[in-house]
């Protein structure tokens, strides 16, 4: 089982092919867990809230609520302008 790729074993053509392929496809299009917009948004929200909660000592639910509130205030202000 290979855990990594030895860069010296890849040809220049392999590197070019890899870079072209990866740059032409976004992660949200290639990852089946991110392809559905509503689920993706919820998962990103949970990830950000979890990381923030770890850093700040707050609960994930509190951080999520603040993000959702901030997002709704921001969008309502944009709609009014």
Secondary structure, DSSP 8 states (H G I E B T S, - for coil): ---S--GGGS-HHHHHHHHHHHHHS-HHHH-TTTSSHHHHHHHHHHHHHHHHHHHH---HHHHHHHHHHHHHHHHHHHHH-
